Amino acid sequence: MTSQPSTTPGPIVNGKPTTVTLYSPAQLHEYPHLTKLKDLINAAFNESNKSVGWIFPPDFQRLESAEQIFEEIGPEYFTYIVSSSTESSDGSGVPTLHASASARVYEQQGNAQLPDVIKMFKRQEQASDDKSSTWELKLLVTDPVLHKQGLASVLMNLIEAEVKKRFEEGMLEKTVILPDGESEGPEGKKRQLVFLLETLKEANYEFYAKRGWVGMYDRVIPAGVFEATRPFAVAYMEKRLV
């Protein structure tokens, strides 16, 4: 049986308390409200799409099914969900999802594994042999009606802290204690922790840049891809956490 996800008190939203829950892959697969999560992701994408003058048709769905969430975030990840609960008529709690974000270990896929349309978005960076040192931010979303309440920043702080924690745990496993009491990583090299993301440049670049992310390169995707009505740019960004 899968263990219960860990929960902590979250920020106050519209005067009401929330809960922040951290899910492992196994726990998220058993989450009974994946459809609500898919709907939140689509609503957030639709708001971004609207803010840049409808690059995609208004009825375009970022995710067509809840199963696509797992295709996006891959096998090695963790997910935070910010939610509140309203009691139903039978006394059970009905969750309202306010925000969510995932981080996954970065692994570069070979072109043979990817559909042609996805190859357009493939990152240039090589995956590190050290799995704990390169991560990707995936599916950071907030309920559009709750914008400007700091939820995205709360999630960013939580995600970065958890990535650092896992990085440090990985370092401990590989650290060599020298005779003089000093320590060093494999082959005496200083290890770095790199966080990556890709985002719709027109909509989100400034948000991430203000939080210390640096643009590495852009890709211009032609009109027609994913029903786009005009060309659009995807920004590839990184943030050095260590």
N, C-alpha and C positions, 0 to 999 in steps of 0.2 A: 504493500500500500504506500502511495506517495505521501511524504510528509507534508504538513501544512505550511503554506508560505508565511514568511515573516511579515509582521505589520507594525507600523509606527504611526503616531498621530501626525496628520498632515496639516497643511495651512488652512486657515479659515477662509471659506468661500461663500460670499453673499451672507456673511454673518453666521454660517453654520460650520461645524467641525467636519474635517475629512480624514480619511485613512489613506496612508501610503502603503502599498503592498508590493513586496519583491517576489517575483515568480522565477523559478528555475524552468528549464524546458519541460520537464515532466509535469510540473505544476500547471504551467500555462496550457498544456495540452488537455488537462482535465478541467480547465476553467469553464464554468457553465454559462458564461456570458460572452462568448467569443463573438457572437453576432453583434452585440452592443459595441464591442471593441472595433469591429470592422466598420460599423456605422459611424463611430467617432472619428476614425481615420478618414473616411470618405467626407465627412462634414468639414473637417479641418482642411483637407485638400481643396474642397470646393470653395472654401472661403479664400484660400490663397489664390486660387484660379480667378476668382472674382476680383481680387485686389489688383491684379495685373491686367485686367481688361479681357478676361476669358480667352486665354491661350487655347484652352480645350473647351468643347461644347459644355454648356451648363449642366447637362445630364450625364456627363462623363463620370464614371466611377473609378476611383483610384484602385479599389479592390472589388472584385466581383463576388468573392466568397471569403468566408472566414479562414479557409484553408490556405489562402494566399498569404496570410500573415506569416505562416511558418516558412513559405517559400522565400519571403523577403528576408527574414532574420536568420535563416539557416539553423544548423544543429547545435552550435555552441554559443549560447547567449544568456542574458538575463533581461527581465522586463519589469519596469515599475508601472503601476497603475494607481492614480489618485482617484478616489471615489468617495461617495457618501451613501448612506443607506436610509431608505424610507420604509416604514413598517407597512406591510400590506394587510388586507382584511383578515388573513389567516394567521397573522402574527409574525410571519417571516419577513426578512429584510429584502427589499428590492433595491439593488445598487443603481446609482447614477454615476456614470463614468465621466470624469472631468478632464483627465489628461493621461497620457501614457508615453513611454519612451523605452527603447530597447538598445542594448549594446551587444555586439557579437565579435568574436575573434575574427580578425581579417584573414581570409584565405582567398588567394587569387585563383579563379577558375580558368581552365584552358578553353580556348575558343571552340574546341570540338563539343564542349558541354553546353554551349550557349546558343539559343536561337539568334538568327541574324539581327533582329531588332534590338536584342539585349546587348549584343556586341558593341553597339554604338555607345553604350553607357559604361563599358568596362574600364576600370581604373588602370592607370599606367604603373602604379607602384607594385613592386614585387613583394610577395608575402614573406615575412620573416620566418626563419627556422625556429625562433623562440616565440611560441604561440602567445605567451602572456604579454608581449611587448607591443603589439599592434592590434588596435580595436577599431570597430566602426560604429558610429552612432546611426541607429535606424528608427524610422517611424516615430519621431518626436512630434506629438500632436496635442493640442488643447481644444476644448470645446469653444467654438467661435464666439459664443455669447459670454465667455469668461476671459476674453482677451484683455490685456493690460492689468491683470490681477497677479502677475508674477508666477503663474504656474509653470511656464516654460523654464524660467530661471531656477525654480525649485527643483524641477526634474534634472536640469543640466548639472546642478550641484550634486544631487544624489548619484547620478550616473557616473560623473567624474570621480567621486569619492569611492564608489564601488569598483570601478576599473583600477584605480590606484591600489586599493586593498588587494585585489586579485593579482596585480602585478607584483606587489611586495611579497605576497605569499609565494609566488613563483620564484622570486629572487631568493627567499630563504631556503627553498628546496635546492637551489643551485649554487648557493654561496659557499666559497671555500674559506675556512678560517686559517690564516697564516700563523706561523710560529710566533710572530710578534704581537698577535692578537688582532691585527687588522684583517679585513675581509675583502674579497674581490669576487666578481662574477666569473663566468666561464672564460678562460684564457686571459684573465686579467682585464677584460674590456668593460668600460663603463656602459651599462645598459640604459637605453632610452625607452620611454613609453610614449607612443604616438597614437593619437586619436584621429580618425578619418571620418569624413562625411561627404555626401554629395547632395546638392539641393538645387531647386529651381532658383536661378540667380536673381531674377527680377523680384521675386517674392520674399526671399529669406536671407540673402547675402548679408545685408547690413545687420540683421539680428545677430548672426553668428560672429561677424567681424567685431562687433562691440564687446563680445565675450571672449576675445582672444584668439579666435580662429583666423587662420591665414589662407587666402586663396592661393592655390598652387597652379591651377590651369582651368580653362573652361572648355566645354564642348558645345558647339552649335548643332542642334538637332533640327533636321529639316521639317517643314510643314508636312502633315499627313501622318507622321509617326504618333501613335496613340491618339489619333484623330485631331492632332494639333492644327489650328487654323492658320498658324504662322510659325516661322522658325523660332526656336527658343534656346536659351543657354542654360546648361547645367554647370554649376560651379563645383569644383572639387577642392575641398579645404582640409586643413589639418591643424591640430593643436598639440604641442609638445607638453605633456603633463609631467614628465620627469626629464 
